[in-house]
Amino acid sequence: MHLSKLNVQKIPAWSGLVIPDEYLFSLPEKVLQFGTGVLLRALPDFIIDKANKKNFFNGRIVIVKSTRSGNTDAFHKQDGLYTVCIRSTSEGKKVEENHIISSVSRVLSASNEWDTVLETAANPQMQVIISNTTEIGITLIKDNIHATPPESFPGKLLSYLYRRFKIFNGDVTKGMVVIPTELIPSNADKLLAILQELAHQNDLEKSFLNWLNNANYFCNSLVDRIVPGKLAITDQEQIENSLGYKDELMIMSEAYALWAIQSDNEKVKEILSFASENEGVVIAGDISKFRELKLRLLNGSHTFSCGLAFLSGFKTVKDAMADEHFSGYITQLMFNEIIPSITSNTINKNEAEIFATKVLDRFRNNFIDHKWLSICMQYSSKMRLRNNDVIINYIHRFNKIPSHMAMGMAAHILFMKTTKGTDEKFYGQYNGNQYLVEDQHAALYADYWKNFPEELLVDEILSNEELWGGSFSALKSFKIKVSYWLQLMIDKGVLFTLQQHDKQEYISV
């Protein structure tokens, strides 16, 4: 039996699921969503579903599949229904839940059904637009918004808003709340600026620009949830047997969820009524605090430790967290170095420590196979964007070198020791095994390793302004500490070096 509206009432009562009530399928469409990705389906769509089942928000989602790859057959076959399997470890206890999500009304292909997408602009109950088209999606390209469809995501969005403006004759009450979830700072501000430029390029009337700017609400947002997506075949078969149905769209997610939306407008809060019944949703006038905590303690700690973990022989995050030396390293990194460097008037020590404790709990999740090699992708840019400021802040505040950060930097430099293969890609070597390095600066690092002796290597790399923006040029003591750890890794091995983390000394600048 396949999951569908027809079959949902046939699911055995012993499955432990909350079966969607039939009235949920007749709720009006209120949300247009660009993107079918697992993060959207396990976070905003999940959150809206929970609110609907509690009689809040009471609206369904029309999803627009923006890319040409793949198809929407599974969504049609299952009437938009799918299962989210929550699998986590929280405070040492397992969390296992299965939820049938009924918030998706239909899925439309932008390539083949663009006219149908535009027809939804005539729906007066449409209120919200959500997107996750990857960071590349929020970029300006020359685009014809009258094409079927426009090429870019901003072009499609502007086309939709322009159609709505025309249908409702510029009615200021028919604007939309636009919430991009792409993982870039000030995502809504950047999206609006692109729409404004596209409107000029397409010679749209001034009255539309006024409506775009004044009748719509563009809200910066931040999403945080680990969603591995499809389950392993054996795990999915086991869950399907226990639930009594097949589901081609079943996905797995951790329990932790955060959707921070920036707005202090009361009308926006009223429209986004689903927030009132979901503790994972925060609507605030300033969400920079949430971004800073996630960027530094979750993303940043991952980046400091990914090369170290991989070169120590750990394949996944959960494997590394089971090792006392690695677990001790990342805990001390967070609590002794990152947190002291990010506390401020807006982030106090206590809330940073609570967040860090949750992050460590999430890293220990035995249900998720998060591979370190995947985390190492675009390693150099991640190190700069996530960790440069943290290193500098620590040194300036305490006038000493953050030794755990220096060890992470040393492992980064060693991981980036590569040679070019016959396929023009760059490969590193670890214990006789070859690994692919996917990094825009891979060739630059390869040249450094080829042309400089080890005793000069760190100084040369950390003095490169293209890589670091000049952040470390004058920090001689930091370079010395990084060089010390790098040499120990080369002489004794990375795992041995990791085991020395609790013997570190914090030297003064």
C-alpha positions as CSV (number, residue, x, y, z in Angstrom):
1,M,0.0,0.0,0.0
2,H,1.4,3.4,-1.1
3,L,1.0,6.5,1.0
4,S,-1.8,8.7,-0.5
5,K,-5.0,10.5,0.5
6,L,-7.0,7.5,-0.5
7,N,-4.9,5.1,1.6
8,V,-4.0,7.2,4.6
9,Q,-7.1,6.2,6.5
10,K,-6.2,2.5,5.9
11,I,-2.9,2.8,7.9
12,P,-3.1,0.5,10.9
13,A,-3.8,2.1,14.2
14,W,-0.8,0.4,15.9
15,S,1.6,2.3,13.6
16,G,1.9,5.0,16.2
17,L,1.3,7.7,13.6
18,V,-1.1,10.7,14.0
19,I,-3.2,10.2,10.9
20,P,-4.0,13.5,9.1
21,D,-7.7,14.4,9.4
22,E,-9.5,14.6,6.1
23,Y,-10.4,18.3,6.6
24,L,-6.6,19.2,6.4
25,F,-6.7,18.3,2.7
26,S,-9.3,21.0,2.0
27,L,-7.4,23.9,3.7
28,P,-6.8,26.8,1.4
29,E,-3.4,27.3,-0.3
30,K,-1.6,30.1,1.5
31,V,2.1,29.5,0.8
32,L,4.1,29.4,-2.4
33,Q,7.4,27.5,-2.0
34,F,10.3,27.6,-4.4
35,G,12.2,24.3,-3.9
36,T,11.5,20.7,-3.2
37,G,14.6,20.0,-1.1
38,V,14.7,17.9,2.1
39,L,15.5,20.9,4.3
40,L,12.3,22.7,3.3
41,R,10.2,19.6,3.6
42,A,11.6,18.8,7.1
43,L,11.6,22.3,8.5
44,P,9.1,25.0,7.2
45,D,6.7,22.4,5.7
46,F,6.9,20.3,8.9
47,I,6.3,23.4,11.0
48,I,3.3,24.5,9.0
49,D,1.9,20.9,9.2
50,K,2.2,20.9,13.0
51,A,0.4,24.3,13.2
52,N,-2.4,23.1,10.8
53,K,-3.0,20.0,13.0
54,K,-3.4,22.3,16.0
55,N,-5.8,24.6,14.1
56,F,-3.3,27.4,13.7
57,F,-2.4,29.0,10.4
58,N,-4.7,26.6,8.5
59,G,-3.1,26.8,5.1
60,R,-1.4,24.6,2.6
61,I,1.7,24.9,0.4
62,V,2.1,25.0,-3.4
63,I,5.6,23.9,-4.2
64,V,7.4,25.0,-7.3
65,K,10.1,22.7,-8.6
66,S,12.5,25.2,-10.0
67,T,15.2,22.9,-11.5
68,R,14.9,20.9,-14.6
69,S,16.5,17.7,-13.2
70,G,14.2,15.0,-11.8
71,N,10.5,15.1,-11.8
72,T,7.4,15.5,-9.6
73,D,5.9,12.0,-10.2
74,A,6.3,10.8,-6.6
75,F,4.6,13.9,-5.2
76,H,1.6,13.4,-7.6
77,K,1.4,9.7,-6.8
78,Q,1.3,10.4,-3.1
79,D,-0.9,13.5,-3.2
80,G,1.9,15.6,-1.7
81,L,2.0,13.3,1.4
82,Y,5.3,12.1,2.8
83,T,6.9,10.9,6.1
84,V,9.5,12.6,8.2
85,C,11.3,10.2,10.5
86,I,12.8,12.1,13.5
87,R,15.9,10.3,14.8
88,S,18.0,11.9,17.5
89,T,19.8,11.5,20.7
90,S,18.8,14.1,23.3
91,E,20.4,14.2,26.8
92,G,21.4,10.6,26.3
93,K,17.9,9.5,25.3
94,K,16.8,8.3,21.9
95,V,14.1,10.2,20.1
96,E,12.2,8.2,17.4
97,E,9.1,9.7,15.9
98,N,7.4,9.4,12.5
99,H,5.2,12.1,11.1
100,I,3.0,12.1,8.0
101,I,3.2,15.6,6.6
102,S,0.0,16.8,4.9
103,S,0.8,20.5,4.5
104,V,1.7,20.2,0.8
105,S,-1.2,20.7,-1.5
106,R,0.5,20.1,-4.9
107,V,3.9,20.3,-6.6
108,L,4.2,22.2,-9.9
109,S,7.1,22.1,-12.3
110,A,8.4,25.6,-13.3
111,S,9.6,24.2,-16.6
112,N,6.3,22.6,-17.7
113,E,3.6,24.3,-15.6
114,W,4.7,27.9,-15.3
115,D,1.3,29.3,-16.4
116,T,-0.3,27.2,-13.6
117,V,2.2,28.6,-11.1
118,L,1.2,32.1,-12.2
119,E,-2.5,31.3,-11.8
120,T,-2.0,30.9,-8.1
121,A,-1.1,34.6,-7.9
122,A,-4.8,35.3,-8.4
123,N,-5.6,33.5,-5.1
124,P,-6.4,36.2,-2.5
125,Q,-5.6,33.9,0.3
126,M,-1.9,33.5,-0.8
127,Q,0.2,35.2,1.9
128,V,3.7,33.7,2.1
129,I,6.5,32.9,-0.2
130,I,9.4,30.6,1.0
131,S,12.5,29.6,-0.9
132,N,15.6,27.5,-0.7
133,T,17.3,27.5,-4.1
134,T,20.8,27.2,-2.6
135,E,23.1,30.2,-2.1
136,I,23.7,30.4,-5.9
137,G,19.9,31.0,-6.4
138,I,20.1,34.5,-4.9
139,T,22.2,36.0,-7.7
140,L,21.5,38.6,-10.3
141,I,21.6,37.6,-13.9
142,K,20.0,39.3,-16.9
143,D,16.6,37.7,-17.1
144,N,13.3,38.2,-19.0
145,I,10.5,38.0,-16.4
146,H,7.9,37.5,-19.2
147,A,9.6,34.3,-20.3
148,T,7.8,30.9,-19.6
149,P,9.5,30.6,-17.2
150,P,12.2,33.1,-16.4
151,E,15.6,31.6,-16.1
152,S,16.6,32.6,-12.5
153,F,14.8,32.2,-9.2
154,P,14.7,36.0,-8.7
155,G,13.3,36.3,-12.2
156,K,10.6,33.7,-11.4
157,L,9.7,35.4,-8.1
158,L,9.5,38.9,-9.8
159,S,7.3,37.5,-12.5
160,Y,5.0,36.0,-9.9
161,L,4.8,39.3,-7.9
162,Y,4.3,41.3,-11.0
163,R,1.4,39.0,-12.0
164,R,-0.2,39.5,-8.6
165,F,0.3,43.2,-8.8
166,K,-1.6,43.3,-12.1
167,I,-4.4,41.0,-11.1
168,F,-5.2,43.0,-7.9
169,N,-4.6,46.4,-9.5
170,G,-1.8,47.3,-7.1
171,D,-3.9,46.6,-4.0
172,V,-1.5,47.1,-1.0
173,T,-3.3,44.5,1.0
174,K,-2.4,41.8,-1.5
175,G,1.4,41.9,-0.9
176,M,3.3,38.8,0.3
177,V,5.6,37.9,3.2
178,V,8.7,36.7,1.4
179,I,11.1,34.5,3.5
180,P,14.2,33.1,1.7
181,T,16.0,30.4,3.7
182,E,19.1,30.3,1.6
183,L,22.2,30.2,3.9
184,I,23.6,33.6,3.2
185,P,23.6,36.6,5.5
186,S,20.8,39.1,5.0
187,N,19.2,36.8,2.4
188,A,15.9,38.7,2.1
189,D,17.7,42.1,1.8
190,K,19.9,40.8,-1.0
191,L,16.9,39.2,-2.8
192,L,14.9,42.4,-2.7
193,A,17.8,44.4,-4.1
194,I,18.1,41.9,-7.0
195,L,14.3,42.1,-7.7
196,Q,14.6,45.9,-7.8
197,E,17.4,45.8,-10.3
198,L,15.5,43.2,-12.4
199,A,12.4,45.4,-12.4
200,H,14.5,48.2,-13.8
201,Q,16.0,45.9,-16.4
202,N,12.6,44.8,-17.5
203,D,11.2,48.4,-17.6
204,L,8.5,47.7,-15.1
205,E,6.4,50.7,-14.1
206,K,7.2,52.8,-11.1
207,S,3.9,52.0,-9.5
208,F,4.9,48.3,-9.4
209,L,8.2,49.3,-7.8
210,N,6.3,51.2,-5.1
211,W,4.1,48.2,-4.5
212,L,7.0,45.8,-4.4
213,N,8.8,47.9,-1.8
214,N,5.8,49.0,0.3
215,A,3.2,46.2,0.1
216,N,5.5,43.2,0.5
217,Y,7.5,42.2,3.5
218,F,11.0,40.7,2.9
219,C,12.2,38.9,6.0
220,N,15.8,37.7,6.5
221,S,15.8,34.3,8.0
222,L,18.0,31.5,9.3
223,V,17.3,27.8,9.3
224,D,19.1,25.1,11.3
225,R,18.2,21.5,11.1
226,I,20.3,18.5,10.1
227,V,18.3,16.6,7.4
228,P,20.3,13.7,5.9
229,G,17.3,13.1,3.6
230,K,16.6,9.6,2.2
231,L,17.1,6.7,4.5
232,A,19.3,3.7,3.8
233,I,17.3,1.1,1.8
234,T,17.3,-1.4,4.7
235,D,16.3,1.2,7.2
236,Q,13.5,2.5,5.0
237,E,12.1,-1.0,4.4
238,Q,12.1,-1.7,8.1
239,I,10.2,1.5,8.9
240,E,7.8,0.9,6.0
241,N,7.0,-2.6,7.3
242,S,6.4,-1.2,10.8
243,L,4.1,1.6,9.5
244,G,2.2,-0.5,7.0
245,Y,2.8,1.6,3.8
246,K,5.4,2.5,1.2
247,D,6.6,6.0,0.9
248,E,8.9,7.1,-2.0
249,L,9.4,10.5,-0.4
250,M,10.3,9.4,3.2
251,I,13.1,11.4,4.7
252,M,15.0,11.5,8.0
253,S,15.7,14.5,10.2
254,E,17.2,15.2,13.6
255,A,14.8,16.5,16.3
256,Y,16.4,19.9,16.8
257,A,14.9,22.7,14.7
258,L,15.3,26.4,14.4
259,W,13.7,28.8,11.9
260,A,14.6,32.4,12.9
261,I,12.7,35.1,11.0
262,Q,13.6,38.7,11.2
263,S,10.6,41.1,11.6
264,D,9.1,43.4,14.2
265,N,6.0,44.0,12.1
266,E,2.8,43.0,13.8
267,K,1.0,42.2,10.5
268,V,3.9,39.8,9.6
269,K,3.6,38.1,13.0
270,E,-0.2,37.8,12.4
271,I,0.3,36.2,9.0
272,L,2.9,33.8,10.3
273,S,0.6,32.4,12.9
274,F,2.2,29.0,12.7
275,A,5.1,30.4,14.8
276,S,2.9,30.5,17.9
277,E,2.6,26.7,18.1
278,N,6.2,25.9,17.3
279,E,9.0,26.5,19.7
280,G,11.5,26.1,16.9
281,V,10.2,29.3,15.2
282,V,11.5,32.6,16.4
283,I,10.3,35.9,15.0
284,A,12.4,38.8,16.2
285,G,13.5,42.3,15.1
286,D,17.1,41.1,15.0
287,I,18.2,37.5,14.3
288,S,21.9,38.2,14.1
289,K,22.4,36.5,17.4
290,F,21.0,33.2,16.1
291,R,23.2,33.4,13.0
292,E,26.3,34.1,15.1
293,L,25.7,31.2,17.4
294,K,25.1,28.8,14.5
295,L,27.9,30.1,12.4
296,R,30.6,30.0,15.1
297,L,29.6,27.1,17.4
298,L,28.0,24.7,14.9
299,N,29.5,25.5,11.5
300,G,32.7,27.0,12.9
301,S,33.5,24.1,15.2
302,H,32.9,21.7,12.3
303,T,35.4,23.6,10.2
304,F,38.0,23.8,12.9
305,S,37.8,20.0,13.5
306,C,36.9,18.4,10.1
307,G,40.4,18.0,8.8
308,L,41.7,16.9,12.2
309,A,39.0,14.3,12.5
310,F,39.3,13.0,8.9
311,L,43.1,12.7,9.1
312,S,42.8,11.0,12.5
313,G,40.9,8.2,10.8
314,F,37.3,9.0,11.7
315,K,34.9,8.8,8.8
316,T,31.8,10.3,10.5
317,V,31.0,12.9,13.1
318,K,29.4,10.3,15.4
319,D,32.5,8.1,15.1
320,A,34.7,10.9,16.2
321,M,32.4,12.0,19.1
322,A,32.7,8.4,20.5
323,D,36.4,9.0,20.9
324,E,37.3,10.6,24.2
325,H,40.2,12.6,22.8
326,F,38.2,14.1,19.9
327,S,35.2,14.7,22.1
328,G,37.4,16.5,24.6
329,Y,39.1,18.5,21.9
330,I,35.9,19.9,20.3
331,T,34.3,20.5,23.8
332,Q,37.3,22.6,24.9
333,L,37.4,24.3,21.5
334,M,33.8,25.5,22.0
335,F,33.8,26.3,25.7
336,N,37.4,27.6,26.2
337,E,38.0,29.4,22.9
338,I,35.0,30.0,20.7
339,I,32.5,31.1,23.4
340,P,34.9,33.5,25.1
341,S,35.6,35.1,21.7
342,I,31.9,35.6,20.7
343,T,30.3,36.8,23.9
344,S,29.0,40.4,23.6
345,N,26.2,42.7,24.6
346,T,23.8,40.5,22.5
347,I,25.2,37.1,23.3
348,N,25.9,36.2,26.9
349,K,28.0,33.3,28.1
350,N,25.1,31.3,29.5
351,E,23.1,31.2,26.3
352,A,26.2,30.4,24.2
353,E,27.0,27.5,26.6
354,I,23.4,26.2,26.3
355,F,23.7,26.4,22.5
356,A,27.1,24.7,22.5
357,T,25.7,21.9,24.7
358,K,22.9,21.3,22.2
359,V,25.4,21.3,19.3
360,L,27.5,18.6,21.0
361,D,24.4,16.6,21.6
362,R,23.5,16.9,17.9
363,F,27.0,15.8,16.9
364,R,26.6,12.6,19.0
365,N,23.4,11.6,17.1
366,N,23.9,7.9,16.4
367,F,21.3,7.9,13.7
368,I,23.1,10.3,11.3
369,D,26.1,9.4,9.3
370,H,27.6,12.9,8.7
371,K,30.8,12.3,6.8
372,W,33.8,14.4,7.6
373,L,35.0,14.4,4.0
374,S,31.8,16.1,2.9
375,I,32.2,18.7,5.7
376,C,35.7,19.4,4.2
377,M,34.3,20.6,0.9
378,Q,35.3,24.2,0.1
379,Y,37.4,24.0,3.3
380,S,39.5,27.1,2.7
381,S,36.6,29.5,2.2
382,K,34.7,28.0,5.1
383,M,37.7,28.5,7.4
384,R,37.9,32.1,6.4
385,L,34.2,33.0,6.6
386,R,33.5,31.1,9.8
387,N,36.6,31.3,11.8
388,N,38.9,34.2,10.9
389,D,37.1,36.7,13.1
390,V,36.9,34.2,16.0
391,I,40.6,33.7,16.0
392,I,41.3,37.4,15.8
393,N,38.8,38.2,18.5
394,Y,40.3,35.7,20.9
395,I,43.8,37.0,20.4
396,H,42.8,40.6,20.8
397,R,40.7,39.9,23.9
398,F,43.1,37.7,25.8
399,N,46.5,38.5,24.3
400,K,47.3,34.8,23.9
401,I,47.0,32.2,21.2
402,P,44.0,29.9,21.0
403,S,45.8,26.6,20.8
404,H,42.8,24.4,19.8
405,M,42.1,26.8,17.0
406,A,45.7,26.7,15.9
407,M,45.6,22.9,15.9
408,G,42.5,23.0,13.7
409,M,44.3,25.4,11.3
410,A,47.3,23.1,11.2
411,A,45.1,20.1,10.3
412,H,43.5,22.3,7.6
413,I,46.9,23.0,6.0
414,L,47.9,19.4,6.1
415,F,44.6,18.2,4.6
416,M,45.2,20.6,1.7
417,K,48.5,19.0,0.8
418,T,47.6,17.6,-2.6
419,T,48.8,16.7,-6.1
420,K,46.9,17.1,-9.4
421,G,45.6,13.9,-10.9
422,T,45.3,13.0,-14.5
423,D,41.7,14.1,-14.3
424,E,42.9,17.6,-13.4
425,K,41.4,17.2,-9.9
426,F,43.4,17.5,-6.7
427,Y,44.0,14.6,-4.3
428,G,45.5,14.2,-0.9
429,Q,47.0,11.1,0.7
430,Y,46.2,9.6,4.1
431,N,47.6,6.3,5.4
432,G,48.1,5.2,1.8
433,N,44.5,6.1,0.8
434,Q,43.7,8.8,-1.7
435,Y,41.0,11.4,-1.1
436,L,39.5,14.1,-3.3
437,V,39.9,17.7,-2.3
438,E,37.1,19.9,-3.6
439,D,38.2,23.4,-3.0
440,Q,38.5,26.5,-5.1
441,H,42.0,27.1,-3.8
442,A,43.3,23.6,-4.1
443,A,45.8,24.5,-6.8
444,L,47.2,27.3,-4.7
445,Y,47.8,25.1,-1.7
446,A,49.4,22.4,-3.9
447,D,51.8,25.1,-5.2
448,Y,52.7,26.1,-1.6
449,W,53.4,22.5,-0.6
450,K,55.5,22.0,-3.7
451,N,57.6,25.2,-3.5
452,F,58.2,25.9,0.2
453,P,59.9,23.8,3.0
454,E,57.8,22.9,6.0
455,E,59.4,25.5,8.2
456,L,58.3,28.3,5.9
457,L,55.0,26.9,4.7
458,V,52.7,28.1,7.4
459,D,54.0,31.7,7.4
460,E,53.6,31.8,3.6
461,I,50.1,30.4,3.6
462,L,48.8,32.5,6.5
463,S,50.3,35.7,5.0
464,N,48.3,35.3,1.7
465,E,45.7,38.1,1.6
466,E,43.8,36.3,-1.1
467,L,43.1,33.5,1.3
468,W,42.7,35.4,4.6
469,G,42.2,39.0,3.8
470,G,45.4,39.9,5.7
471,S,43.9,38.7,9.0
472,F,47.0,36.7,10.0
473,S,49.9,38.6,8.3
474,A,51.2,40.2,11.5
475,L,50.3,37.4,14.0
476,K,53.7,35.8,14.3
477,S,52.9,33.9,17.5
478,F,49.8,32.3,15.9
479,K,51.8,31.2,12.9
480,I,54.4,29.7,15.3
481,K,51.8,27.7,17.1
482,V,50.2,26.5,13.9
483,S,53.7,25.5,12.7
484,Y,54.3,23.6,15.9
485,W,51.1,21.5,15.5
486,L,51.7,20.9,11.8
487,Q,55.2,19.6,12.4
488,L,54.0,17.3,15.1
489,M,51.3,16.0,12.8
490,I,53.9,15.3,10.1
491,D,56.4,13.7,12.5
492,K,54.1,11.7,14.8
493,G,50.7,11.5,13.0
494,V,47.5,13.4,13.3
495,L,45.8,11.0,15.8
496,F,48.8,11.3,18.1
497,T,48.7,15.1,17.9
498,L,44.9,15.1,18.7
499,Q,45.7,13.1,21.8
500,Q,47.9,15.9,23.0
501,H,45.2,18.5,23.0
502,D,44.7,18.5,26.8
503,K,48.5,19.1,27.2
504,Q,48.4,22.4,25.3
505,E,49.8,25.6,26.6
506,Y,48.4,28.9,25.8
507,I,51.3,31.1,24.8
508,S,51.1,34.9,24.9
509,V,51.2,36.9,21.8
